[in-house]
Amino acid sequence: MAPDLLTVPEAMAVLKVSRWTIYSLIRSGELRSVVVRTRCRRIPVAALEEYVTRLCEEAA
């Protein structure tokens, strides 16, 4: 079973971008994320899919 939440390094690997880029996307609101407990940032797989879909639509 695939995880529903990804760590920042896992999201970096999926998008093939830097940590700085992931956090920049989160800060700008382009990529949704959640905080688990007090310091664990996670990115829902659905949020990555939505982001990629938006990129593809903008490119079309």
Sine and cosine of phi, psi and omega as CSV:
sin_phi,cos_phi,sin_psi,cos_psi,sin_omega,cos_omega
0.00,0.00,0.76,-0.65,0.00,-1.00
-0.98,0.21,0.57,-0.82,0.02,-1.00
-0.94,0.33,0.53,-0.85,0.04,-1.00
-1.00,0.08,-0.36,0.93,0.00,-1.00
-0.85,-0.53,0.69,-0.72,0.02,-1.00
-0.93,-0.38,0.53,-0.85,0.13,-0.99
-0.97,0.26,0.21,-0.98,0.04,-1.00
-0.86,0.50,-0.72,0.69,0.04,-1.00
-0.87,0.48,-0.58,0.82,0.04,-1.00
-0.92,0.39,-0.67,0.74,0.05,-1.00
-0.90,0.43,-0.62,0.79,0.06,-1.00
-0.85,0.52,-0.68,0.73,-0.03,-1.00
-0.92,0.39,-0.63,0.77,-0.01,-1.00
-0.90,0.43,-0.74,0.68,-0.03,-1.00
-1.00,0.07,-0.21,0.98,-0.03,-1.00
0.85,0.53,0.77,0.64,0.03,-1.00
-0.76,-0.65,0.13,-0.99,-0.03,-1.00
-0.99,0.14,0.25,-0.97,0.08,-1.00
-0.85,0.52,-0.68,0.73,0.00,-1.00
-0.85,0.53,-0.67,0.74,-0.01,-1.00
-0.90,0.43,-0.69,0.72,0.02,-1.00
-0.86,0.51,-0.76,0.65,-0.02,-1.00
-0.92,0.40,-0.54,0.84,0.06,-1.00
-0.91,0.41,-0.68,0.73,0.04,-1.00
-0.90,0.44,-0.62,0.78,0.04,-1.00
-0.91,0.41,-0.74,0.67,-0.01,-1.00
-0.87,0.49,-0.61,0.79,-0.04,-1.00
-0.98,0.20,-0.19,0.98,-0.01,-1.00
1.00,0.05,0.04,1.00,0.00,-1.00
-0.96,0.27,-0.41,0.91,-0.01,-1.00
-0.78,-0.63,0.88,-0.47,0.01,-1.00
-0.96,0.29,0.51,-0.86,0.09,-1.00
-0.51,-0.86,0.24,-0.97,0.05,-1.00
-0.77,-0.64,0.40,-0.92,0.06,-1.00
-0.94,-0.34,0.83,-0.56,0.04,-1.00
-0.98,-0.19,0.78,-0.63,-0.14,-0.99
0.87,0.48,-0.77,-0.64,-0.06,-1.00
-0.95,-0.32,-0.37,0.93,-0.12,-0.99
-0.70,-0.71,0.02,1.00,-0.08,-1.00
-1.00,-0.08,0.97,-0.23,0.00,-1.00
-1.00,0.09,0.75,-0.67,0.04,-1.00
-0.74,-0.67,0.52,-0.85,0.00,-1.00
-0.92,-0.40,0.86,-0.50,0.05,-1.00
-0.90,0.44,0.64,-0.77,0.03,-1.00
-0.84,0.54,-0.63,0.78,0.01,-1.00
-0.87,0.49,-0.58,0.82,0.01,-1.00
-0.92,0.40,-0.63,0.78,0.06,-1.00
-0.90,0.43,-0.68,0.73,0.01,-1.00
-0.89,0.46,-0.67,0.74,0.04,-1.00
-0.89,0.46,-0.68,0.74,0.00,-1.00
-0.88,0.47,-0.73,0.68,-0.01,-1.00
-0.91,0.42,-0.64,0.77,0.03,-1.00
-0.88,0.48,-0.69,0.72,0.03,-1.00
-0.88,0.48,-0.68,0.73,0.02,-1.00
-0.87,0.50,-0.68,0.73,-0.01,-1.00
-0.92,0.40,-0.64,0.77,0.03,-1.00
-0.91,0.41,-0.63,0.78,0.02,-1.00
-0.93,0.38,-0.53,0.85,-0.02,-1.00
-0.97,0.23,-0.34,0.94,-0.07,-1.00
-0.98,0.19,0.00,0.00,0.00,0.00
